[in-house]
Amino acid sequence: VAAQAPLAALVFVGDAMEEDIDRLCHKAGRLALRNTRAFMFLEGGDATAERAYREVARLTGGVFLPFDPRAAAELRALLEAIGAYAAGGRVALEAQKSAASSQLLADLRP
């Protein structure tokens, strides 16, 4: 059932990339065909992970976001904005008129 239900967005929070990047990008492409955008949060400065997270975000039309575990309020605001997008698309995200929604809209591909 889950494979057939539409999914507007997914959120991934991580600090590394251990998966094969080609396989991951193939799966990201499949998500893009289903119009699912990936919001990729990266904690830390792992360059390999950043390249992979950015590529998944790009392939799906989503957004790459650095993640600071000390900034809980900012993370909460971003997750609320992503929730608005998942529930109502770009229009719902624009209606939020928050700093977090503006940040996502600036990076979100039309």
Biotite code that builds the C-alpha atoms (Angstrom):
import biotite.structure as struc

atoms = struc.array([
    struc.Atom([0.000, 0.000, 0.000], chain_id="A", res_id=1, res_name="VAL", atom_name="CA", element="C"),
    struc.Atom([2.741, 2.474, 0.955], chain_id="A", res_id=2, res_name="ALA", atom_name="CA", element="C"),
    struc.Atom([4.475, 1.961, -2.382], chain_id="A", res_id=3, res_name="ALA", atom_name="CA", element="C"),
    struc.Atom([1.322, 3.062, -4.209], chain_id="A", res_id=4, res_name="GLN", atom_name="CA", element="C"),
    struc.Atom([0.266, 5.954, -1.980], chain_id="A", res_id=5, res_name="ALA", atom_name="CA", element="C"),
    struc.Atom([1.509, 9.377, -3.066], chain_id="A", res_id=6, res_name="PRO", atom_name="CA", element="C"),
    struc.Atom([4.267, 10.803, -0.905], chain_id="A", res_id=7, res_name="LEU", atom_name="CA", element="C"),
    struc.Atom([5.022, 14.500, -1.438], chain_id="A", res_id=8, res_name="ALA", atom_name="CA", element="C"),
    struc.Atom([8.125, 14.692, 0.725], chain_id="A", res_id=9, res_name="ALA", atom_name="CA", element="C"),
    struc.Atom([10.589, 12.687, 2.725], chain_id="A", res_id=10, res_name="LEU", atom_name="CA", element="C"),
    struc.Atom([12.960, 13.918, 5.399], chain_id="A", res_id=11, res_name="VAL", atom_name="CA", element="C"),
    struc.Atom([16.343, 12.317, 5.957], chain_id="A", res_id=12, res_name="PHE", atom_name="CA", element="C"),
    struc.Atom([18.672, 13.335, 8.784], chain_id="A", res_id=13, res_name="VAL", atom_name="CA", element="C"),
    struc.Atom([22.133, 11.819, 8.896], chain_id="A", res_id=14, res_name="GLY", atom_name="CA", element="C"),
    struc.Atom([25.829, 12.388, 9.402], chain_id="A", res_id=15, res_name="ASP", atom_name="CA", element="C"),
    struc.Atom([27.450, 10.005, 6.920], chain_id="A", res_id=16, res_name="ALA", atom_name="CA", element="C"),
    struc.Atom([26.981, 8.169, 3.631], chain_id="A", res_id=17, res_name="MET", atom_name="CA", element="C"),
    struc.Atom([27.773, 4.477, 3.603], chain_id="A", res_id=18, res_name="GLU", atom_name="CA", element="C"),
    struc.Atom([25.481, 3.441, 0.761], chain_id="A", res_id=19, res_name="GLU", atom_name="CA", element="C"),
    struc.Atom([26.547, 3.089, -2.862], chain_id="A", res_id=20, res_name="ASP", atom_name="CA", element="C"),
    struc.Atom([25.947, 6.528, -4.374], chain_id="A", res_id=21, res_name="ILE", atom_name="CA", element="C"),
    struc.Atom([24.899, 5.161, -7.774], chain_id="A", res_id=22, res_name="ASP", atom_name="CA", element="C"),
    struc.Atom([22.218, 2.933, -6.240], chain_id="A", res_id=23, res_name="ARG", atom_name="CA", element="C"),
    struc.Atom([21.076, 5.773, -4.013], chain_id="A", res_id=24, res_name="LEU", atom_name="CA", element="C"),
    struc.Atom([20.805, 8.166, -6.946], chain_id="A", res_id=25, res_name="CYS", atom_name="CA", element="C"),
    struc.Atom([18.858, 5.558, -8.915], chain_id="A", res_id=26, res_name="HIS", atom_name="CA", element="C"),
    struc.Atom([16.373, 5.357, -6.040], chain_id="A", res_id=27, res_name="LYS", atom_name="CA", element="C"),
    struc.Atom([16.260, 9.157, -5.862], chain_id="A", res_id=28, res_name="ALA", atom_name="CA", element="C"),
    struc.Atom([15.386, 9.213, -9.547], chain_id="A", res_id=29, res_name="GLY", atom_name="CA", element="C"),
    struc.Atom([12.532, 6.792, -8.904], chain_id="A", res_id=30, res_name="ARG", atom_name="CA", element="C"),
    struc.Atom([11.284, 9.085, -6.133], chain_id="A", res_id=31, res_name="LEU", atom_name="CA", element="C"),
    struc.Atom([11.430, 12.020, -8.534], chain_id="A", res_id=32, res_name="ALA", atom_name="CA", element="C"),
    struc.Atom([9.265, 10.128, -11.018], chain_id="A", res_id=33, res_name="LEU", atom_name="CA", element="C"),
    struc.Atom([6.680, 9.849, -8.235], chain_id="A", res_id=34, res_name="ARG", atom_name="CA", element="C"),
    struc.Atom([6.998, 13.593, -7.512], chain_id="A", res_id=35, res_name="ASN", atom_name="CA", element="C"),
    struc.Atom([8.477, 12.930, -4.076], chain_id="A", res_id=36, res_name="THR", atom_name="CA", element="C"),
    struc.Atom([10.970, 15.546, -2.928], chain_id="A", res_id=37, res_name="ARG", atom_name="CA", element="C"),
    struc.Atom([13.773, 14.708, -0.525], chain_id="A", res_id=38, res_name="ALA", atom_name="CA", element="C"),
    struc.Atom([14.724, 17.134, 2.233], chain_id="A", res_id=39, res_name="PHE", atom_name="CA", element="C"),
    struc.Atom([18.219, 16.050, 3.194], chain_id="A", res_id=40, res_name="MET", atom_name="CA", element="C"),
    struc.Atom([19.613, 17.233, 6.550], chain_id="A", res_id=41, res_name="PHE", atom_name="CA", element="C"),
    struc.Atom([23.324, 16.639, 7.164], chain_id="A", res_id=42, res_name="LEU", atom_name="CA", element="C"),
    struc.Atom([24.937, 16.910, 10.575], chain_id="A", res_id=43, res_name="GLU", atom_name="CA", element="C"),
    struc.Atom([28.665, 17.562, 10.471], chain_id="A", res_id=44, res_name="GLY", atom_name="CA", element="C"),
    struc.Atom([31.088, 18.180, 7.666], chain_id="A", res_id=45, res_name="GLY", atom_name="CA", element="C"),
    struc.Atom([31.536, 14.836, 5.915], chain_id="A", res_id=46, res_name="ASP", atom_name="CA", element="C"),
    struc.Atom([32.319, 15.921, 2.329], chain_id="A", res_id=47, res_name="ALA", atom_name="CA", element="C"),
    struc.Atom([31.296, 12.583, 0.795], chain_id="A", res_id=48, res_name="THR", atom_name="CA", element="C"),
    struc.Atom([27.972, 12.662, 2.606], chain_id="A", res_id=49, res_name="ALA", atom_name="CA", element="C"),
    struc.Atom([27.377, 16.265, 1.594], chain_id="A", res_id=50, res_name="GLU", atom_name="CA", element="C"),
    struc.Atom([27.926, 15.465, -2.086], chain_id="A", res_id=51, res_name="ARG", atom_name="CA", element="C"),
    struc.Atom([25.519, 12.524, -1.850], chain_id="A", res_id=52, res_name="ALA", atom_name="CA", element="C"),
    struc.Atom([22.853, 14.420, 0.109], chain_id="A", res_id=53, res_name="TYR", atom_name="CA", element="C"),
    struc.Atom([23.038, 17.361, -2.287], chain_id="A", res_id=54, res_name="ARG", atom_name="CA", element="C"),
    struc.Atom([22.697, 15.031, -5.275], chain_id="A", res_id=55, res_name="GLU", atom_name="CA", element="C"),
    struc.Atom([19.656, 13.256, -3.824], chain_id="A", res_id=56, res_name="VAL", atom_name="CA", element="C"),
    struc.Atom([18.057, 16.632, -3.112], chain_id="A", res_id=57, res_name="ALA", atom_name="CA", element="C"),
    struc.Atom([18.856, 17.840, -6.632], chain_id="A", res_id=58, res_name="ARG", atom_name="CA", element="C"),
    struc.Atom([17.540, 14.714, -8.335], chain_id="A", res_id=59, res_name="LEU", atom_name="CA", element="C"),
    struc.Atom([14.247, 14.853, -6.455], chain_id="A", res_id=60, res_name="THR", atom_name="CA", element="C"),
    struc.Atom([13.808, 18.615, -6.661], chain_id="A", res_id=61, res_name="GLY", atom_name="CA", element="C"),
    struc.Atom([14.168, 18.765, -2.898], chain_id="A", res_id=62, res_name="GLY", atom_name="CA", element="C"),
    struc.Atom([16.504, 20.686, -0.624], chain_id="A", res_id=63, res_name="VAL", atom_name="CA", element="C"),
    struc.Atom([19.841, 20.023, 1.080], chain_id="A", res_id=64, res_name="PHE", atom_name="CA", element="C"),
    struc.Atom([20.087, 21.551, 4.564], chain_id="A", res_id=65, res_name="LEU", atom_name="CA", element="C"),
    struc.Atom([22.967, 21.547, 7.035], chain_id="A", res_id=66, res_name="PRO", atom_name="CA", element="C"),
    struc.Atom([21.793, 20.306, 10.433], chain_id="A", res_id=67, res_name="PHE", atom_name="CA", element="C"),
    struc.Atom([22.976, 21.706, 13.745], chain_id="A", res_id=68, res_name="ASP", atom_name="CA", element="C"),
    struc.Atom([21.712, 19.607, 16.671], chain_id="A", res_id=69, res_name="PRO", atom_name="CA", element="C"),
    struc.Atom([22.126, 22.666, 18.914], chain_id="A", res_id=70, res_name="ARG", atom_name="CA", element="C"),
    struc.Atom([19.535, 24.599, 16.878], chain_id="A", res_id=71, res_name="ALA", atom_name="CA", element="C"),
    struc.Atom([16.395, 22.700, 17.864], chain_id="A", res_id=72, res_name="ALA", atom_name="CA", element="C"),
    struc.Atom([14.063, 25.655, 17.265], chain_id="A", res_id=73, res_name="ALA", atom_name="CA", element="C"),
    struc.Atom([15.371, 26.123, 13.726], chain_id="A", res_id=74, res_name="GLU", atom_name="CA", element="C"),
    struc.Atom([15.002, 22.408, 12.992], chain_id="A", res_id=75, res_name="LEU", atom_name="CA", element="C"),
    struc.Atom([11.462, 22.422, 14.374], chain_id="A", res_id=76, res_name="ARG", atom_name="CA", element="C"),
    struc.Atom([10.548, 25.390, 12.148], chain_id="A", res_id=77, res_name="ALA", atom_name="CA", element="C"),
    struc.Atom([12.035, 23.711, 9.071], chain_id="A", res_id=78, res_name="LEU", atom_name="CA", element="C"),
    struc.Atom([10.199, 20.455, 9.800], chain_id="A", res_id=79, res_name="LEU", atom_name="CA", element="C"),
    struc.Atom([6.928, 22.374, 10.225], chain_id="A", res_id=80, res_name="GLU", atom_name="CA", element="C"),
    struc.Atom([7.518, 24.048, 6.867], chain_id="A", res_id=81, res_name="ALA", atom_name="CA", element="C"),
    struc.Atom([8.270, 20.690, 5.237], chain_id="A", res_id=82, res_name="ILE", atom_name="CA", element="C"),
    struc.Atom([5.077, 19.320, 6.791], chain_id="A", res_id=83, res_name="GLY", atom_name="CA", element="C"),
    struc.Atom([3.116, 22.188, 5.267], chain_id="A", res_id=84, res_name="ALA", atom_name="CA", element="C"),
    struc.Atom([4.667, 21.421, 1.885], chain_id="A", res_id=85, res_name="TYR", atom_name="CA", element="C"),
    struc.Atom([3.900, 17.707, 2.219], chain_id="A", res_id=86, res_name="ALA", atom_name="CA", element="C"),
    struc.Atom([0.284, 18.422, 3.120], chain_id="A", res_id=87, res_name="ALA", atom_name="CA", element="C"),
    struc.Atom([-0.488, 21.200, 0.669], chain_id="A", res_id=88, res_name="GLY", atom_name="CA", element="C"),
    struc.Atom([2.373, 21.704, -1.754], chain_id="A", res_id=89, res_name="GLY", atom_name="CA", element="C"),
    struc.Atom([4.111, 24.915, -2.654], chain_id="A", res_id=90, res_name="ARG", atom_name="CA", element="C"),
    struc.Atom([0.956, 26.984, -2.050], chain_id="A", res_id=91, res_name="VAL", atom_name="CA", element="C"),
    struc.Atom([0.781, 25.825, 1.578], chain_id="A", res_id=92, res_name="ALA", atom_name="CA", element="C"),
    struc.Atom([4.482, 26.507, 2.030], chain_id="A", res_id=93, res_name="LEU", atom_name="CA", element="C"),
    struc.Atom([4.087, 30.029, 0.629], chain_id="A", res_id=94, res_name="GLU", atom_name="CA", element="C"),
    struc.Atom([1.127, 30.652, 2.957], chain_id="A", res_id=95, res_name="ALA", atom_name="CA", element="C"),
    struc.Atom([3.289, 30.005, 6.017], chain_id="A", res_id=96, res_name="GLN", atom_name="CA", element="C"),
    struc.Atom([5.247, 33.236, 5.541], chain_id="A", res_id=97, res_name="LYS", atom_name="CA", element="C"),
    struc.Atom([7.933, 32.176, 7.998], chain_id="A", res_id=98, res_name="SER", atom_name="CA", element="C"),
    struc.Atom([11.707, 32.377, 7.839], chain_id="A", res_id=99, res_name="ALA", atom_name="CA", element="C"),
    struc.Atom([11.849, 28.588, 7.478], chain_id="A", res_id=100, res_name="ALA", atom_name="CA", element="C"),
    struc.Atom([9.328, 28.506, 4.636], chain_id="A", res_id=101, res_name="SER", atom_name="CA", element="C"),
    struc.Atom([11.184, 31.335, 2.878], chain_id="A", res_id=102, res_name="SER", atom_name="CA", element="C"),
    struc.Atom([14.437, 29.384, 3.231], chain_id="A", res_id=103, res_name="GLN", atom_name="CA", element="C"),
    struc.Atom([12.871, 26.283, 1.684], chain_id="A", res_id=104, res_name="LEU", atom_name="CA", element="C"),
    struc.Atom([11.175, 28.239, -1.089], chain_id="A", res_id=105, res_name="LEU", atom_name="CA", element="C"),
    struc.Atom([14.487, 29.843, -2.026], chain_id="A", res_id=106, res_name="ALA", atom_name="CA", element="C"),
    struc.Atom([16.024, 26.399, -2.606], chain_id="A", res_id=107, res_name="ASP", atom_name="CA", element="C"),
    struc.Atom([12.996, 24.378, -3.725], chain_id="A", res_id=108, res_name="LEU", atom_name="CA", element="C"),
    struc.Atom([12.857, 23.780, -7.449], chain_id="A", res_id=109, res_name="ARG", atom_name="CA", element="C"),
    struc.Atom([9.519, 24.831, -9.019], chain_id="A", res_id=110, res_name="PRO", atom_name="CA", element="C"),
])
